[in-house]
Amino acid sequence: MRAWRHRRIAFGLIALALLSAVAAVQPVLAVQPDEILTDASLEARARALSRDLRCMVCQNQSIDDSDAPLARDLRILVRERLSAGDSDAQVMNYLVARYGEFVLLKPTFEWHTAILWLTPALALLAGSLAMFAAIRRRRPGISGPAPLSPEEERRLNEMIDKSA
């Protein structure tokens, strides 16, 4: 009994330690201390913009998450433009003009990016139609039960008479 209680306490402590470790884990951002602006509102705007810009080296990370040298250069460029008085839209337009729309993690919906936005929906629709057609092809048409033959009907009546 005592050993069971000690195991239960040990399990509880281990679970508590694991939960504490998970709760303490914070996302690691690549922003270096020397990049951070002293103006908190400008820094917040820079972080928001950095989350929407793609690292040209990593390609699937924002520049806020990437520690690539080019991402650092882009973070510094964003902060310089904001410090110079540019609006968020002006900073984004500047970066798109300089690097192309590929720099945006979420490209704008325009005629030349329509395939990026519509392909997932079209693939889902095509897959759903294919599944529907396959299921429909497999399942025979639902019809009522086949009528009994005269021999089956005679045997059924005999069984009913015996049970009654």
N, C-alpha and C positions, 0 to 999 in steps of 0.2 A: 504494500500500500504506500509505504513511504517513498520507495523508488519511483513509483508512478507519479507521485506528487512532485518529486524533484525533476522528473522528465518534463512534466507539464510546465513547471516554472521555467526550465531551461528553454523549452520550445517557445514560450511566451517572450522571453528575453531576446531570443534570436529573431523572432518575428518583429519585435519592437525595434531592434537594431536595423534590420533590413528596411523597415518602413521609414525610419529616420534617415537612412542613407538615401533612399529614393526621394524623399521630400527635400533633402538638402541639395540634390543635383539640380543645377540651373543650366540653361542653355549657354554654351560657350560662344561668345561673340568674338569676332576677330578684331574688333576695334581696339586699337592701341591707345594707351593713356595720352600719348602726345597728339593724337588726332582729335580728342574730345574738345569741343568748344566750351568756353567759359559761360556763355549765355545759354541757360538751360532750355529756353524755348527754341533757339536755333538748333541746339543739339537734338532736341526731340524731333524737329522737322527733318534734320539730316538723317536720323535713324529711320524715320518713316519712309523717306525717299530711298534710303539704302536697301530697305527690305523689298522694294519693288524693282531694283536694278539687278540684272544678271551679271555674275562674274564671267568675263569672256574666256577665262582659262578653265574654270570648273564647270561652267555652263548649267549646272543644275543647282547652283547655290546662289543666294543673293550676295551682294558685295559685303553686306553686314555680317554674313556667316563665313565668308571665305578669307583665308589668310594668304592668298596669292598676292604677289607684289602688285599686279595690275589692279586687283580689287582695292588694295590700299591706296593706290594712286587715284582711283575713281572716288573712294570715300573722301580723300583730301580735296579733290576737285569739287565735289558736291558741297563740302563745307566752305570752300573758298567762294563759290558762287553765292551761297546763302549769306555769307558774311559781307559780300559786295552788294547785297540788297536785292538779289534776284528772288522772284516768287518761286514757289514749288513748280508751277507749270513752266516757267522760264528755264529752270534747271533741267527739267525732264526734256523739254524741247531742244535745249543745247546738246544734251547727251545723245538724244536720238539723231539729231543732225550730224553729230560727230561720229557716232558709232553705228548708226542704223537702228531699226526697230528691234534687232536681235538683243539689244542691251536691256530691253524690257522683259521682266519675267512673265508678265501678262500683256501680250501685244494687244493693241487696240483693234476693234472689230471694223475692218474695212474690206473692200472688195478683194484686195490681194492677200488678206489674212483670213478670209472666210473659210478656206479649207482647213485651217488650224482649228477653228471654232466649231465647224459643222461635221468634221470627220467622226468624232466620237459619237455624236447623236445618230449619224447615218449608219455607222457600224452597229450600234445598238439596235436600231430599227431593222437593219438587214438580218442580224442574228435572230431577233425575235420572230421575224417573218419566216426564216428558215426553220426555226424550231416548231413554229405553228404548222408549217407545211409538213414537216417530218412526222409530227404527232398525228396529224389528220390522215396522212397516208398510211400509217401503221394501224390505226383503229378502223375496223370495218364499220360500215354504217350500222347504227343501232336499230334493230328491228325487233318486233315482238317475238315471243317464243314460237317455234315451229309447231304447227298443229300436230296432234297425235295421230298416228296411223290407226286404222281400224283394229289391228292386232294389239297395239299398246292400250287403246281405249278399252278393249275387252278385258285385258289383264288388270287394268286399273279398277274396273268395276268389280272384278272378282276379289281383289284385295279389300276393297271397301266393304263388300258383302261379308267377307270373313271376319273383319274387325268389328262389325256391327252386331 
